[in-house]
Amino acid sequence: MDSTQIADTPPPAPGPSLADQKRASRGATRPGDRIFLGLSRGSGILLLVIMAAIAVFLTYRASLAISKDHTSFLTTFEWNTNIQPPSFGIAVLAYGTVISSIIAMVIAVPIAVAIALFLTHYAPRKLAGPIAYVIDLLAAVPSIVYGLWGALILVPHMNGLFGWLNDYLGWTGLFSWEQGAPRSMLTVGILLAIMILPIITNVSREVFRQAPKMIEEAALALGATRWEVIRMAVLPFGRSGVISASMLGLGRALGETMAVATVLSPDFLIHASLLNPGGGTFAQNIASKFGEADEFGRDALIASGLVLFVITLLVNGAARMIIARRKEYSGANA
């Protein structure tokens, strides 16, 4: 390149001045933007204040009950706040809440993802629309309706499944059945899976719809099959969305009350088999005992609610960590 070409080269466009950058960093300048910024910031702060207030209330009331408990709150297999000294613990409740939620997630997540992929990549539009509409309706069904359906329809028809599991998998001890009423943790897990299925399906479907069409079309042009396109382009793109959808479903499974109380035969024993009746969850125990509890009994129930609150926070925190590690697959970064 000679000196003439260098002289004819236009100078680079000037970037924003330091004053312009400072002005932009200070935020909005129009009145409407400032109002919206203030409302958005206030909403975020209000949410944190509400969460802190809930935590303080639960911690205070729980401390009143735990201070009078002469047994181990974490390991006691009993809930009796009317005796002196009172004896209550969350061992059975924590076990039942976690196990029933795990069963629900194991059943619901694969089915929900499969339905979402079918609606977005396989089903014709005339069929996908009605199916999506029905799934939306299922998400709006009240919990007590699911509970009544579970008690009147699901429980009586579980004998065949329980018998089959006992015949072929009873040797594991996890699926042994003593011919009792099928009001067990497995039944609760199946009912919870049905309840959280619409939530996970709807969110996953919307995430899969946002997958870049150019990448899918490029993969098809290179000779990939439809499943290979889904495996290499759609699922990696929607991974963080599916995790978020699963956490929404898990949150409902952890806190479900009336449906579990209607189906489960509660007791304060941890059964090795998932088929034998009995067990309990935090939400079910609070719903069934709160009405007849005195002030101290309500404090004890609030203490169990605090544990459920902490479990929910830990689960959501773990989900956020997983999504942050996979942020390169996030739709916002695509």
VENKASUL-V977651 format. One record per helix or strand. SS is the DSSP state (h for helix, s for strand). FROM is the first residue (numbers start at 0). LEN is the number of residues. Records with the same first field share a line. If there is no record, write none. Layout:
SS = FROM-LEN  FROM-LEN
This chain:
h = 2-6  17-8  30-36  90-32  124-15  142-15  158-14  184-25  212-9  225-30  257-6  281-8  294-31  326-3  330-3
s = 78-2  86-2  183-1  276-1
